[in-house]
Every structure is written in C-alpha cells, then in structure tokens.
Amino acid sequence: MAQRGFKMAAAFALGAIAVASSAAIAQAQSRVGWLSSGESIAYEGYLFADEAVAAMCDDNCYDLDMYLYDAETGDLVASDVLEDSVPIVVAPYEGNFLVELVMVSCGAEPCETWTDSDAGF
C-alpha cells in the first residue's frame, strides 16, 4: 500500500515536471485510452535517455502494466509489472520507443488510462 502511494505521488510529480519542463517547447499532453481487462494499447514516441514514462488509470483500475520496446528492433528494454495501477518505466537511452499498456484488472470496464513522460513524448 505504501508503494502505491509513492508511485502515485511520483506519477503526479512526473506529470507536473512534464508540463513545466516542456512549456517553452510545447504543452505536454496525456495520451488517453480506454481499456478493459486483458486489453492493451500502444503509443510510439521519442524519449531521451533516462526519461521516465508514467501511466495511471481511474479509480476502477486495480492493475495496469507497462512495457517499453525499442521501436526499431522490437526489443523489450524496460517494464513495470507490479500489481498496482501506476506503472513507471525509464528509457535506457535516447531514441524511438513503443510504450505498451496492458490492463490486467479493471473493476468497472472499460477503465480510462493516462500516459505521460518527463518531456511529453
């Protein structure tokens, strides 16, 4: 439970950082999706080395997982499969990536999801 609180605070902080750090370049926007249990959605974007990507979902969501793939090779480079609703991954290097969200458990389907990164990928 304490870990969920920490990760939720981290996700909100990342969203604030994304908006503040990218305001001069472009307003960061959440990628929004709707998922039922067992469904997934993917977003492609450019990430900087050590850039964090965070996702969260509505109050009906119990478990949301995130996978980060290299867009060119298809290799899995990071994942967060903890049993929580606020996954966070970090890009190991700069480049094009594919971010996949997987709804493991949604209580009132579909659940709404939001995905952001430090620089607004």
TACOR-V95873 format. One record per helix or strand. SS is the DSSP state (hx for helix, st for strand). FROM is the first residue (numbers start at 1). TO is the last residue. If there is no record, write none. Layout:
[[SS	FROM	TO] [SS	FROM	TO]]
This chain:
[[hx	2	22] [st	31	35] [st	40	47] [st	52	57] [st	61	70] [st	76	80] [st	88	90] [st	95	106] [st	111	117]]
